[in-house]
Amino acid sequence: MKKSNSSRVEDVYRRVSHLQHVLLRPDTYVGSIENNEDSLLVYCPRAQGIVRKTFSMNWGLYKIFDEVLVNAADNSQRRPRMTFIDVVVNPGSGLITVTNDGKAIPIKRHAEHKVYVPEMIFGELLTGSNFDDEEQKTVGGRNGYGAKLANIFSKKFEVEVRSGSKVYRQTWSKNMSEKSEPQITRETPKRGNGALTKKSVSTKEDSTAQFEMSSNGRKRRQYVLDEEAPQSESGSVNPQSKNYVRVKFKPDLKKFSLKKISE
C-alpha cells in the first residue's frame, strides 16, 4: 500500500461515516474477509454422523449470511406458530434468499424517526428491537447491526414483508448507499398457493426433514419447524399464514476477494 507523504492536517486526520467505517474495517464487524483453509466438524448425510472436512472458508461472507439466517430463526421466538425457514442459494447468479413465516414486521411509519419500520431495521445502522436490557433475551441480535451488515456488503439487497393483506417491498444497492422508495400494496394470497410456495420444489421425503435439492442451478434447504404445517400438492410446506419476511441479497464478492459463491 502506498504511503501518503502529505503533512496536511486534513489528509492526516479524517472523519468517516459509520457505513464507510464498516467497509474500511470489516474485521471489526464481520470478521476476516480473507479466504482460508479450515478443518471443521460437519454433519454428513451419507455417513449419518459427524465427520471432519477441510473447507475453503471466508468467515466474513459466512457472517453476513448468518446474520440474515439468525434474524429468521429469531422469529420463531417472536411467533411460536412459525412453521419454517426457507433458504435458496443460486451459485450462478450469486443470489441468496431467506424466507420465514414468523412474526411480520410492522408496515408502519415510525412516529419518532419518520421512516417505515422495515426500512429502519434493514437499512439504518444501530436500529432494532433488542435494546431493552430489562427484557430477557432469547434471540440473537442486540447491537443494531445484524442484517444491515449483509446489506452493506451486498451489491443488491431486497426486503419483502407481508403483514395480512399488506405487502412492503424495498431495494438497496451499491453497499447500502442507494435505496428505492418503499412500495406498499395490498394483495390477497391465492388459496393453496401462497407467496412462500410459488418457487417450491417437489420432494417425497418426510415433510419434517431437512432437505437440499438442485433446481436450475439453485441449492435449496428448507427447515420445517412444525410437523403439523399444511402441505401443498407438491409436498412442500404451504403456509396458510398471512405473514412472512423474505430477504434476498447478492453479496459483493469483490469485497471478499471471490469471483463466485462456491457450490
C-alpha positions in Angstrom: 0.0 0.0 0.0 1.4 3.4 -1.0 2.1 5.6 2.0 0.9 9.2 1.8 3.7 11.8 2.2 1.2 14.6 2.8 1.5 16.6 6.0 -1.8 18.4 5.6 -3.9 18.1 8.7 -6.9 17.3 6.5 -5.0 14.3 5.0 -3.7 13.0 8.3 -6.9 13.3 10.3 -10.1 12.1 8.8 -13.7 11.5 9.7 -15.7 8.7 8.0 -19.4 7.8 8.2 -20.5 4.7 10.1 -21.2 2.9 6.8 -17.7 3.9 5.4 -16.2 2.6 8.6 -17.8 -0.8 8.2 -16.4 -1.1 4.7 -12.9 0.2 5.7 -12.6 -2.0 8.8 -14.7 -5.1 8.0 -12.9 -7.2 10.6 -14.4 -5.2 13.4 -17.9 -6.1 12.2 -17.9 -9.4 10.3 -14.5 -10.9 11.0 -11.9 -11.8 8.4 -12.7 -11.3 4.8 -9.7 -13.4 3.7 -10.1 -16.9 2.2 -8.6 -19.6 4.4 -8.5 -23.4 4.5 -10.2 -24.6 7.7 -10.8 -28.1 9.1 -14.4 -28.3 10.5 -16.6 -30.9 12.1 -19.8 -31.1 10.0 -22.8 -33.4 9.7 -22.5 -35.8 6.7 -25.9 -37.2 5.5 -24.3 -40.2 3.8 -22.3 -41.2 6.8 -25.3 -40.2 9.1 -22.8 -38.7 11.5 -20.3 -36.0 12.3 -17.1 -36.0 10.1 -14.1 -33.7 9.8 -13.7 -32.0 6.4 -11.4 -29.3 5.1 -13.1 -26.3 3.5 -12.1 -23.1 1.8 -13.8 -20.6 4.2 -14.4 -16.9 4.1 -15.8 -16.1 7.6 -16.8 -12.6 6.7 -19.1 -13.9 3.9 -20.4 -16.6 6.2 -21.1 -13.9 8.8 -23.4 -11.8 6.6 -25.3 -14.9 5.6 -25.5 -15.9 9.3 -26.9 -12.5 10.3 -29.9 -12.9 7.9 -30.4 -16.5 8.9 -30.3 -15.6 12.7 -33.0 -12.9 12.0 -35.2 -15.6 10.5 -34.5 -18.0 13.4 -35.3 -15.4 16.0 -38.8 -15.0 14.5 -39.6 -18.5 15.9 -39.2 -16.9 19.3 -41.4 -14.0 18.5 -44.1 -16.2 16.9 -44.2 -19.8 18.2 -46.5 -20.8 15.3 -43.8 -20.1 12.8 -43.5 -23.2 10.6 -40.3 -23.0 8.5 -37.3 -21.1 7.2 -36.5 -21.5 3.5 -33.0 -20.9 2.2 -32.2 -20.7 -1.5 -28.6 -20.2 -2.8 -28.1 -19.6 -6.5 -24.3 -20.1 -7.2 -24.8 -18.9 -10.8 -26.3 -15.5 -10.1 -24.8 -15.2 -6.6 -28.2 -14.5 -5.2 -29.2 -15.7 -1.7 -32.9 -15.8 -0.5 -34.0 -16.4 3.1 -37.7 -16.6 3.9 -39.7 -17.3 7.1 -43.3 -17.2 8.0 -42.8 -15.9 11.6 -44.0 -12.7 13.0 -44.4 -10.0 10.4 -42.5 -6.7 10.7 -45.0 -3.8 11.2 -45.6 -2.0 8.0 -46.0 1.4 9.7 -44.1 4.7 9.8 -42.1 5.1 13.0 -43.6 8.2 14.7 -40.3 9.4 16.0 -38.0 8.7 13.1 -40.5 9.3 10.3 -39.5 6.2 8.3 -41.1 2.9 7.7 -40.1 0.2 10.3 -38.7 -2.3 7.6 -36.5 0.4 6.1 -35.2 1.4 9.5 -34.3 -2.1 10.7 -32.8 -3.3 7.4 -31.3 0.0 6.1 -30.1 2.0 9.1 -27.3 1.1 11.4 -27.9 0.9 15.2 -31.6 0.1 14.9 -33.6 -2.8 16.1 -35.9 -4.2 18.7 -33.3 -5.6 21.1 -32.2 -2.5 23.0 -34.4 -3.1 26.1 -31.9 -4.5 28.6 -34.7 -5.1 31.1 -36.2 -7.7 28.8 -34.9 -11.3 29.0 -33.2 -12.1 25.7 -33.7 -15.4 23.8 -32.8 -14.0 20.4 -29.5 -13.4 18.6 -29.1 -9.7 17.8 -28.5 -7.0 20.4 -26.2 -4.3 18.9 -28.2 -2.9 16.0 -26.0 -4.3 13.1 -27.5 -7.7 12.1 -28.9 -7.9 8.6 -27.6 -4.4 7.9 -24.2 -5.9 7.5 -25.4 -8.1 4.8 -26.9 -5.0 3.1 -23.7 -3.1 3.4 -21.6 -6.0 1.9 -24.1 -6.6 -1.0 -24.5 -5.2 -4.5 -28.2 -5.6 -4.1 -30.4 -6.2 -1.1 -34.2 -6.7 -1.3 -36.8 -6.9 1.5 -40.3 -8.2 1.1 -42.7 -8.2 4.1 -46.3 -9.4 4.2 -48.5 -8.4 7.1 -52.0 -9.6 6.5 -53.0 -8.3 3.1 -50.4 -5.5 3.1 -47.1 -6.2 1.3 -44.0 -4.0 1.7 -41.1 -4.1 -0.8 -37.8 -2.1 -0.9 -34.4 -2.5 -2.6 -31.0 -1.2 -1.6 -27.9 -1.2 -3.9 -24.2 -0.3 -4.0 -23.4 -1.4 -0.5 -26.4 0.2 1.1 -25.5 3.6 -0.4 -28.6 3.8 -2.6 -32.2 2.8 -1.9 -35.5 2.7 -3.7 -38.7 4.2 -2.3 -40.8 1.7 -0.4 -43.6 0.1 -2.4 -46.7 -0.9 -0.4 -49.5 -2.8 -2.0 -52.5 -4.8 -0.9 -52.5 -8.4 -2.1 -54.6 -11.5 -1.3 -52.7 -14.8 -1.2 -54.2 -17.4 -3.5 -55.7 -20.2 -1.6 -53.4 -23.3 -1.6 -50.6 -21.4 -3.4 -49.2 -18.7 -1.1 -46.3 -16.5 -1.9 -43.9 -18.7 0.0 -44.6 -21.8 -2.1 -44.7 -20.4 -5.6 -41.0 -21.4 -6.1 -41.1 -24.6 -4.1 -39.6 -27.8 -5.4 -41.1 -31.3 -5.1 -40.0 -33.8 -2.5 -41.2 -37.2 -1.4 -39.3 -37.1 1.8 -40.9 -36.6 5.2 -42.2 -33.1 5.5 -40.5 -32.5 8.8 -37.0 -33.4 7.5 -34.3 -31.0 6.2 -33.8 -31.4 2.5 -31.5 -30.0 -0.1 -32.2 -30.1 -3.8 -30.8 -28.6 -7.0 -33.2 -27.0 -9.4 -31.9 -24.8 -12.2 -28.6 -24.4 -10.6 -30.1 -23.4 -7.2 -29.2 -25.0 -3.9 -32.2 -25.1 -1.6 -32.6 -26.1 2.1 -35.8 -25.9 4.0 -36.1 -26.2 7.7 -39.6 -27.2 8.7 -40.3 -26.3 12.3 -43.9 -27.6 12.6 -44.8 -31.1 11.5 -48.4 -30.1 11.5 -47.8 -27.5 8.9 -50.2 -27.9 5.9 -48.7 -29.3 2.8 -49.2 -28.3 -0.8 -49.8 -30.9 -3.5 -46.1 -30.8 -4.5 -45.2 -31.9 -0.9 -43.7 -28.5 0.0 -44.9 -26.6 3.0 -47.9 -24.4 2.1 -48.1 -21.7 4.9 -51.6 -20.6 5.3 -50.2 -17.7 7.3 -50.8 -14.2 6.2 -47.4 -13.1 7.4 -43.9 -13.6 6.1 -40.5 -11.9 5.8 -38.2 -12.5 2.8 -34.7 -11.2 2.4 -32.9 -11.5 -1.0 -29.4 -10.3 -1.4 -26.4 -10.5 -3.7 -23.1 -10.4 -1.8 -20.5 -8.0 -3.3 -18.0 -10.9 -3.8 -15.1 -8.5 -4.7 -15.2 -7.3 -1.0 -14.3 -10.9 -0.1 -11.8 -11.5 -2.9 -14.1 -14.0 -4.6 -15.4 -14.4 -8.1 -18.4 -16.7 -7.3 -20.2 -18.4 -4.4 -18.8 -21.9 -4.2 -21.2 -24.7 -4.8 
